[in-house]
Amino acid sequence: MSQAEIALWTRARDLTRSDIQSALYERREIVKTAALRLTLHLISARDFPAYVTALKPAFTVYMQRQFARLGAKPAQVDAMMTTVMDALQDGPRTQQELIALARRRAGPKMRLWLKYAWSAVRPLVIEGLICYGPPRGGQATFVRVDQWLPKQPAIDIAEARATLVRRFLGAFGPASVNDFSRWCAMSVTEARPLFDSMRDEIVQVSVDGASGWMLRRDRSELADSTLDVRSPRLLPAFDSFILAHATKEHLIDRKHYKRVWRSQGWISPVVLLGGAIVGVWFPETSGKTCTLEVDLFDRQPRSIRDGIEREAEALGAFVGTPIGVVFL
């Protein structure tokens, strides 16, 4: 199962997998790239320049440190990037193909760098010069952005960062400056003046005694909304909803924390109920069937368990595989 596809499905139930593939690779309205925390994200093509511009400074410093530690010179890095861009001139290439091409022209230090996954593509992804293309034979490919997406006007860093604040608060507000800082790897020292400069667009509110910021235009809608405490939802591994806030007390009882945020950076798929995490789930596939093993933290009424089974059935319809449920 694609975690990104499930994340979209759980938020927009009328979507089909073909809709998502078409938006990615035919209409190209969505871009698949490494963005926040240099992890894979699906981003609106309209916002792609803003994300690249806002995130590039911190990522560039990170990459420069990596190359300096290796002893690679800037000219060697530039040569590798040129090799990759030239290789993509005639269309999509897999990461393995790009690494092989780059190794042929690299010196000893760069060949050492090219032993690692992402090595040939990460600097170009950070620069916004390449992104993911259509998969080929089960493998991801990369394409040149200047060939894949229509040319868009340049955006200055102040407006790019403001765009990230709007997108973050629109999706996850109310949230704190620290939440935003952790989300996009921007220092609090940089983020706080950014929030101060947007007071005409954002407003500070208090929810259950906790202070946070949200978009002014969303305030009335939030005030009029009611929390659905009867309909469970299945969120995939690494879902943005549970990653967005620096503190998690509003999501989960601390005694269950390690059942979601596990060793080696793994974040489990979760069962969400009334805005809180009440369990985790894991898919077990056998042939053409799939079973979700659901581990609820506390005993839930039959109506909630029935709701989870309905969610699994709907997920099965989305992925095209019958899905059953086993409660552990």
DAPE-V329062 format. One record per residue. N is the residue number from 0. RES is the residue in one letter. D_CENTER is the distance of its C-alpha to the mean C-alpha in whole Angstrom. Layout:
n=N res=RES d_center=D_CENTER
n=N res=RES d_center=D_CENTER
This chain:
n=0 res=M d_center=16
n=1 res=S d_center=12
n=2 res=Q d_center=10
n=3 res=A d_center=8
n=4 res=E d_center=11
n=5 res=I d_center=12
n=6 res=A d_center=10
n=7 res=L d_center=11
n=8 res=W d_center=14
n=9 res=T d_center=15
n=10 res=R d_center=14
n=11 res=A d_center=16
n=12 res=R d_center=19
n=13 res=D d_center=21
n=14 res=L d_center=18
n=15 res=T d_center=19
n=16 res=R d_center=18
n=17 res=S d_center=20
n=18 res=D d_center=19
n=19 res=I d_center=15
n=20 res=Q d_center=17
n=21 res=S d_center=19
n=22 res=A d_center=17
n=23 res=L d_center=15
n=24 res=Y d_center=18
n=25 res=E d_center=21
n=26 res=R d_center=20
n=27 res=R d_center=18
n=28 res=E d_center=16
n=29 res=I d_center=13
n=30 res=V d_center=11
n=31 res=K d_center=9
n=32 res=T d_center=9
n=33 res=A d_center=8
n=34 res=A d_center=7
n=35 res=L d_center=7
n=36 res=R d_center=9
n=37 res=L d_center=9
n=38 res=T d_center=6
n=39 res=L d_center=5
n=40 res=H d_center=4
n=41 res=L d_center=6
n=42 res=I d_center=8
n=43 res=S d_center=12
n=44 res=A d_center=14
n=45 res=R d_center=16
n=46 res=D d_center=14
n=47 res=F d_center=13
n=48 res=P d_center=16
n=49 res=A d_center=15
n=50 res=Y d_center=12
n=51 res=V d_center=14
n=52 res=T d_center=17
n=53 res=A d_center=16
n=54 res=L d_center=14
n=55 res=K d_center=16
n=56 res=P d_center=19
n=57 res=A d_center=17
n=58 res=F d_center=16
n=59 res=T d_center=19
n=60 res=V d_center=21
n=61 res=Y d_center=19
n=62 res=M d_center=20
n=63 res=Q d_center=24
n=64 res=R d_center=24
n=65 res=Q d_center=23
n=66 res=F d_center=25
n=67 res=A d_center=28
n=68 res=R d_center=28
n=69 res=L d_center=29
n=70 res=G d_center=31
n=71 res=A d_center=30
n=72 res=K d_center=31
n=73 res=P d_center=29
n=74 res=A d_center=32
n=75 res=Q d_center=30
n=76 res=V d_center=27
n=77 res=D d_center=28
n=78 res=A d_center=30
n=79 res=M d_center=27
n=80 res=M d_center=25
n=81 res=T d_center=28
n=82 res=T d_center=28
n=83 res=V d_center=25
n=84 res=M d_center=25
n=85 res=D d_center=28
n=86 res=A d_center=27
n=87 res=L d_center=25
n=88 res=Q d_center=28
n=89 res=D d_center=29
n=90 res=G d_center=25
n=91 res=P d_center=22
n=92 res=R d_center=23
n=93 res=T d_center=21
n=94 res=Q d_center=20
n=95 res=Q d_center=23
n=96 res=E d_center=25
n=97 res=L d_center=24
n=98 res=I d_center=24
n=99 res=A d_center=28
n=100 res=L d_center=29
n=101 res=A d_center=28
n=102 res=R d_center=30
n=103 res=R d_center=33
n=104 res=R d_center=33
n=105 res=A d_center=32
n=106 res=G d_center=34
n=107 res=P d_center=34
n=108 res=K d_center=31
n=109 res=M d_center=29
n=110 res=R d_center=30
n=111 res=L d_center=29
n=112 res=W d_center=25
n=113 res=L d_center=25
n=114 res=K d_center=25
n=115 res=Y d_center=22
n=116 res=A d_center=19
n=117 res=W d_center=17
n=118 res=S d_center=20
n=119 res=A d_center=21
n=120 res=V d_center=18
n=121 res=R d_center=16
n=122 res=P d_center=18
n=123 res=L d_center=18
n=124 res=V d_center=15
n=125 res=I d_center=15
n=126 res=E d_center=18
n=127 res=G d_center=16
n=128 res=L d_center=19
n=129 res=I d_center=17
n=130 res=C d_center=14
n=131 res=Y d_center=14
n=132 res=G d_center=17
n=133 res=P d_center=18
n=134 res=P d_center=18
n=135 res=R d_center=22
n=136 res=G d_center=24
n=137 res=G d_center=21
n=138 res=Q d_center=19
n=139 res=A d_center=17
n=140 res=T d_center=18
n=141 res=F d_center=18
n=142 res=V d_center=19
n=143 res=R d_center=21
n=144 res=V d_center=19
n=145 res=D d_center=23
n=146 res=Q d_center=24
n=147 res=W d_center=21
n=148 res=L d_center=20
n=149 res=P d_center=23
n=150 res=K d_center=24
n=151 res=Q d_center=22
n=152 res=P d_center=24
n=153 res=A d_center=23
n=154 res=I d_center=22
n=155 res=D d_center=23
n=156 res=I d_center=21
n=157 res=A d_center=22
n=158 res=E d_center=21
n=159 res=A d_center=18
n=160 res=R d_center=17
n=161 res=A d_center=19
n=162 res=T d_center=16
n=163 res=L d_center=13
n=164 res=V d_center=16
n=165 res=R d_center=16
n=166 res=R d_center=13
n=167 res=F d_center=12
n=168 res=L d_center=15
n=169 res=G d_center=15
n=170 res=A d_center=13
n=171 res=F d_center=13
n=172 res=G d_center=17
n=173 res=P d_center=19
n=174 res=A d_center=18
n=175 res=S d_center=19
n=176 res=V d_center=19
n=177 res=N d_center=19
n=178 res=D d_center=15
n=179 res=F d_center=14
n=180 res=S d_center=16
n=181 res=R d_center=14
n=182 res=W d_center=10
n=183 res=C d_center=11
n=184 res=A d_center=13
n=185 res=M d_center=16
n=186 res=S d_center=20
n=187 res=V d_center=21
n=188 res=T d_center=24
n=189 res=E d_center=22
n=190 res=A d_center=20
n=191 res=R d_center=23
n=192 res=P d_center=25
n=193 res=L d_center=22
n=194 res=F d_center=22
n=195 res=D d_center=26
n=196 res=S d_center=26
n=197 res=M d_center=25
n=198 res=R d_center=27
n=199 res=D d_center=28
n=200 res=E d_center=25
n=201 res=I d_center=24
n=202 res=V d_center=26
n=203 res=Q d_center=26
n=204 res=V d_center=26
n=205 res=S d_center=27
n=206 res=V d_center=26
n=207 res=D d_center=28
n=208 res=G d_center=29
n=209 res=A d_center=26
n=210 res=S d_center=25
n=211 res=G d_center=22
n=212 res=W d_center=21
n=213 res=M d_center=21
n=214 res=L d_center=21
n=215 res=R d_center=25
n=216 res=R d_center=25
n=217 res=D d_center=23
n=218 res=R d_center=25
n=219 res=S d_center=28
n=220 res=E d_center=26
n=221 res=L d_center=24
n=222 res=A d_center=28
n=223 res=D d_center=29
n=224 res=S d_center=26
n=225 res=T d_center=27
n=226 res=L d_center=25
n=227 res=D d_center=25
n=228 res=V d_center=26
n=229 res=R d_center=27
n=230 res=S d_center=25
n=231 res=P d_center=22
n=232 res=R d_center=19
n=233 res=L d_center=17
n=234 res=L d_center=13
n=235 res=P d_center=11
n=236 res=A d_center=11
n=237 res=F d_center=8
n=238 res=D d_center=7
n=239 res=S d_center=6
n=240 res=F d_center=10
n=241 res=I d_center=11
n=242 res=L d_center=9
n=243 res=A d_center=10
n=244 res=H d_center=14
n=245 res=A d_center=16
n=246 res=T d_center=18
n=247 res=K d_center=18
n=248 res=E d_center=22
n=249 res=H d_center=21
n=250 res=L d_center=19
n=251 res=I d_center=21
n=252 res=D d_center=24
n=253 res=R d_center=24
n=254 res=K d_center=26
n=255 res=H d_center=23
n=256 res=Y d_center=21
n=257 res=K d_center=21
n=258 res=R d_center=21
n=259 res=V d_center=17
n=260 res=W d_center=16
n=261 res=R d_center=18
n=262 res=S d_center=19
n=263 res=Q d_center=18
n=264 res=G d_center=14
n=265 res=W d_center=14
n=266 res=I d_center=13
n=267 res=S d_center=15
n=268 res=P d_center=14
n=269 res=V d_center=16
n=270 res=V d_center=19
n=271 res=L d_center=19
n=272 res=L d_center=22
n=273 res=G d_center=23
n=274 res=G d_center=20
n=275 res=A d_center=20
n=276 res=I d_center=19
n=277 res=V d_center=22
n=278 res=G d_center=22
n=279 res=V d_center=19
n=280 res=W d_center=20
n=281 res=F d_center=20
n=282 res=P d_center=20
n=283 res=E d_center=24
n=284 res=T d_center=24
n=285 res=S d_center=28
n=286 res=G d_center=29
n=287 res=K d_center=28
n=288 res=T d_center=27
n=289 res=C d_center=25
n=290 res=T d_center=25
n=291 res=L d_center=23
n=292 res=E d_center=24
n=293 res=V d_center=24
n=294 res=D d_center=25
n=295 res=L d_center=25
n=296 res=F d_center=26
n=297 res=D d_center=29
n=298 res=R d_center=31
n=299 res=Q d_center=30
n=300 res=P d_center=33
n=301 res=R d_center=33
n=302 res=S d_center=32
n=303 res=I d_center=28
n=304 res=R d_center=29
n=305 res=D d_center=30
n=306 res=G d_center=27
n=307 res=I d_center=24
n=308 res=E d_center=27
n=309 res=R d_center=26
n=310 res=E d_center=22
n=311 res=A d_center=23
n=312 res=E d_center=25
n=313 res=A d_center=23
n=314 res=L d_center=20
n=315 res=G d_center=23
n=316 res=A d_center=24
n=317 res=F d_center=20
n=318 res=V d_center=20
n=319 res=G d_center=23
n=320 res=T d_center=24
n=321 res=P d_center=27
n=322 res=I d_center=25
n=323 res=G d_center=27
n=324 res=V d_center=27
n=325 res=V d_center=28
n=326 res=F d_center=29
n=327 res=L d_center=29
